[in-house]
Amino acid sequence: MTFDVKACGARIRELRMKNGLTQETLAEDLNITDVHLRRIESGVRGGSIELLIEFADYFHVSLDYLVLGRGGRTDEAKEELNRIRERVEHIMQLL
């Protein structure tokens, strides 16, 4: 699998929009310009590895998901794990 700068940018844009953030707000939070963020989101240019790590940390996703689109989102994995734990606890109470 190779790095697809457009797909990575699209994932960043999707995460930003899902979290109700404007480009200006996200750029300010990450200490980059909104122009730089627009270029990353549109796939015109990629971010440095340091910046991609900041994106992953900011959105609570794995770097593997952000860069390659695989591995899943850590927040969704945590939610699924919590649902499983709740089901197990419920079953244990029934026994």
Backbone as CSV, one residue per row, in Angstrom:
resi,resn,N_x,N_y,N_z,CA_x,CA_y,CA_z,C_x,C_y,C_z
1,MET,0.853,-1.175,0.000,0.000,0.000,0.000,0.897,1.236,0.000
2,THR,0.524,2.220,-0.773,1.300,3.457,-0.848,0.509,4.617,-0.251
3,PHE,1.254,5.663,0.070,0.637,6.850,0.640,-0.091,7.622,-0.445
4,ASP,-1.358,7.907,-0.215,-2.181,8.682,-1.138,-2.497,10.008,-0.454
5,VAL,-1.808,11.058,-0.901,-1.935,12.364,-0.256,-3.371,12.896,-0.324
6,LYS,-4.084,12.616,-1.417,-5.472,13.078,-1.539,-6.384,12.347,-0.561
7,ALA,-6.209,11.040,-0.432,-7.043,10.260,0.490,-6.765,10.659,1.937
8,CYS,-5.500,10.890,2.256,-5.144,11.339,3.611,-5.797,12.686,3.900
9,GLY,-5.711,13.595,2.961,-6.344,14.908,3.127,-7.846,14.799,3.304
10,ALA,-8.451,13.880,2.550,-9.901,13.680,2.663,-10.271,13.151,4.049
11,ARG,-9.435,12.262,4.605,-9.709,11.751,5.950,-9.600,12.879,6.983
12,ILE,-8.601,13.746,6.817,-8.452,14.877,7.730,-9.669,15.790,7.631
13,ARG,-10.103,16.081,6.409,-11.281,16.932,6.219,-12.518,16.290,6.845
14,GLU,-12.682,14.979,6.646,-13.829,14.265,7.217,-13.817,14.350,8.747
15,LEU,-12.651,14.142,9.345,-12.547,14.221,10.802,-12.837,15.630,11.306
16,ARG,-12.320,16.619,10.596,-12.563,18.013,10.993,-14.047,18.324,10.952
17,MET,-14.700,17.947,9.867,-16.121,18.247,9.715,-16.961,17.459,10.720
18,LYS,-16.591,16.204,10.947,-17.319,15.370,11.916,-17.275,15.994,13.306
19,ASN,-16.177,16.682,13.594,-16.013,17.320,14.899,-16.503,18.759,14.920
20,GLY,-17.137,19.199,13.825,-17.735,20.525,13.782,-16.734,21.664,13.824
21,LEU,-15.570,21.447,13.256,-14.516,22.465,13.278,-14.398,23.156,11.930
22,THR,-14.083,24.422,11.964,-13.751,25.131,10.726,-12.268,24.907,10.439
23,GLN,-11.875,25.175,9.215,-10.455,25.076,8.885,-9.646,26.063,9.712
24,GLU,-10.193,27.229,9.923,-9.485,28.250,10.688,-9.250,27.799,12.132
25,THR,-10.275,27.214,12.743,-10.161,26.756,14.130,-9.138,25.635,14.257
26,LEU,-9.227,24.641,13.376,-8.289,23.527,13.429,-6.863,24.015,13.180
27,ALA,-6.701,24.872,12.196,-5.365,25.396,11.887,-4.795,26.127,13.102
28,GLU,-5.616,26.919,13.739,-5.157,27.657,14.923,-4.783,26.693,16.044
29,ASP,-5.617,25.666,16.264,-5.343,24.684,17.318,-4.022,23.954,17.075
30,LEU,-3.675,23.734,15.798,-2.451,23.001,15.462,-1.275,23.919,15.135
31,ASN,-1.520,25.219,15.267,-0.472,26.210,15.037,0.093,26.157,13.609
32,ILE,-0.833,26.026,12.639,-0.474,26.111,11.230,-1.408,27.126,10.582
33,THR,-1.118,27.520,9.362,-2.006,28.469,8.697,-3.188,27.728,8.085
34,ASP,-4.294,28.442,7.924,-5.463,27.828,7.288,-5.165,27.517,5.823
35,VAL,-4.274,28.264,5.193,-3.877,27.980,3.804,-3.172,26.627,3.741
36,HIS,-2.281,26.393,4.679,-1.572,25.105,4.739,-2.565,23.963,4.935
37,LEU,-3.512,24.149,5.842,-4.526,23.119,6.088,-5.359,22.876,4.843
38,ARG,-5.768,23.928,4.151,-6.548,23.754,2.917,-5.776,22.933,1.890
39,ARG,-4.489,23.178,1.771,-3.661,22.428,0.813,-3.557,20.958,1.210
40,ILE,-3.449,20.709,2.497,-3.391,19.319,2.962,-4.725,18.625,2.703
41,GLU,-5.823,19.262,3.091,-7.145,18.654,2.915,-7.481,18.407,1.450
42,SER,-7.031,19.284,0.579,-7.331,19.118,-0.850,-6.373,18.157,-1.534
43,GLY,-5.323,17.747,-0.829,-4.371,16.808,-1.412,-3.326,17.461,-2.284
44,VAL,-3.241,18.786,-2.247,-2.224,19.498,-3.021,-0.846,19.222,-2.440
45,ARG,-0.785,19.117,-1.108,0.474,18.769,-0.463,0.199,17.955,0.784
46,GLY,1.179,17.176,1.182,1.052,16.379,2.395,1.628,17.122,3.579
47,GLY,1.306,16.658,4.739,1.861,17.241,5.948,3.124,16.500,6.364
48,SER,3.937,17.135,7.158,5.120,16.469,7.702,4.670,15.341,8.622
49,ILE,5.571,14.415,8.905,5.217,13.327,9.815,4.851,13.881,11.184
50,GLU,5.537,14.928,11.607,5.216,15.542,12.898,3.797,16.093,12.905
51,LEU,3.407,16.742,11.805,2.056,17.300,11.727,1.015,16.198,11.640
52,LEU,1.297,15.143,10.893,0.350,14.029,10.804,0.150,13.375,12.175
53,ILE,1.217,13.287,12.954,1.093,12.762,14.316,0.211,13.680,15.149
54,GLU,0.375,14.993,14.978,-0.482,15.940,15.703,-1.942,15.778,15.305
55,PHE,-2.223,15.606,13.998,-3.597,15.369,13.545,-4.155,14.112,14.210
56,ALA,-3.387,13.026,14.168,-3.848,11.754,14.736,-4.150,11.901,16.225
57,ASP,-3.264,12.567,16.943,-3.472,12.782,18.371,-4.686,13.676,18.617
58,TYR,-4.813,14.729,17.842,-5.909,15.685,17.998,-7.271,15.004,17.818
59,PHE,-7.361,14.136,16.802,-8.642,13.489,16.497,-8.796,12.116,17.142
60,HIS,-7.795,11.693,17.925,-7.849,10.389,18.610,-8.036,9.250,17.614
61,VAL,-7.234,9.278,16.565,-7.229,8.191,15.581,-5.806,7.664,15.486
62,SER,-5.658,6.480,14.947,-4.314,5.935,14.774,-3.645,6.624,13.584
63,LEU,-2.347,6.713,13.641,-1.596,7.266,12.518,-1.772,6.378,11.290
64,ASP,-1.888,5.089,11.505,-2.120,4.144,10.411,-3.431,4.460,9.697
65,TYR,-4.464,4.777,10.464,-5.737,5.154,9.846,-5.596,6.456,9.068
66,LEU,-4.991,7.429,9.678,-4.889,8.748,9.059,-4.084,8.689,7.765
67,VAL,-2.960,8.014,7.784,-2.052,8.005,6.641,-2.472,6.993,5.585
68,LEU,-2.851,5.781,6.013,-3.126,4.716,5.055,-4.587,4.302,4.969
69,GLY,-5.412,4.794,5.883,-6.829,4.457,5.832,-7.145,3.099,6.401
70,ARG,-6.241,2.554,7.171,-6.507,1.238,7.770,-6.232,1.297,9.261
71,GLY,-6.746,0.333,9.968,-6.486,0.279,11.406,-7.610,0.847,12.246
72,GLY,-8.480,1.598,11.656,-9.634,2.100,12.385,-9.334,3.302,13.236
73,ARG,-10.359,3.852,13.729,-10.282,5.033,14.576,-10.245,4.584,16.025
74,THR,-9.351,5.137,16.786,-9.210,4.695,18.166,-10.435,5.034,18.997
75,ASP,-11.108,6.140,18.704,-12.291,6.484,19.489,-13.412,5.493,19.236
76,GLU,-13.573,5.038,18.004,-14.608,4.056,17.703,-14.263,2.705,18.315
77,ALA,-12.979,2.350,18.327,-12.562,1.097,18.941,-12.842,1.121,20.444
78,LYS,-12.567,2.248,21.089,-12.835,2.367,22.526,-14.329,2.263,22.806
79,GLU,-15.143,2.893,21.973,-16.592,2.824,22.161,-17.085,1.387,22.009
80,GLU,-16.568,0.668,21.019,-16.969,-0.723,20.809,-16.530,-1.580,21.988
81,LEU,-15.332,-1.354,22.487,-14.850,-2.095,23.642,-15.738,-1.835,24.856
82,ASN,-16.146,-0.608,25.069,-17.048,-0.287,26.179,-18.391,-0.978,26.024
83,ARG,-18.920,-1.026,24.794,-20.191,-1.724,24.561,-20.061,-3.215,24.884
84,ILE,-18.942,-3.804,24.504,-18.712,-5.225,24.780,-18.616,-5.457,26.284
85,ARG,-17.883,-4.586,26.975,-17.762,-4.720,28.434,-19.126,-4.622,29.107
86,GLU,-19.952,-3.702,28.661,-21.283,-3.541,29.245,-22.116,-4.802,29.023
87,ARG,-22.022,-5.397,27.831,-22.770,-6.625,27.556,-22.290,-7.763,28.448
88,VAL,-20.972,-7.881,28.610,-20.414,-8.936,29.453,-20.868,-8.750,30.898
89,GLU,-20.824,-7.519,31.383,-21.273,-7.239,32.758,-22.740,-7.593,32.927
90,HIS,-23.546,-7.269,31.930,-24.976,-7.594,31.980,-25.175,-9.108,32.028
91,ILE,-24.467,-9.820,31.212,-24.576,-11.293,31.200,-24.129,-11.883,32.530
92,MET,-23.060,-11.335,33.083,-22.554,-11.836,34.361,-23.583,-11.607,35.486
93,GLN,-24.329,-10.516,35.414,-25.348,-10.257,36.424,-26.506,-11.232,36.301
94,LEU,-26.761,-11.705,35.098,-27.846,-12.647,34.881,-27.493,-14.053,35.369
95,LEU,-26.213,-14.334,35.466,-25.797,-15.689,35.887,-25.857,-15.893,37.351
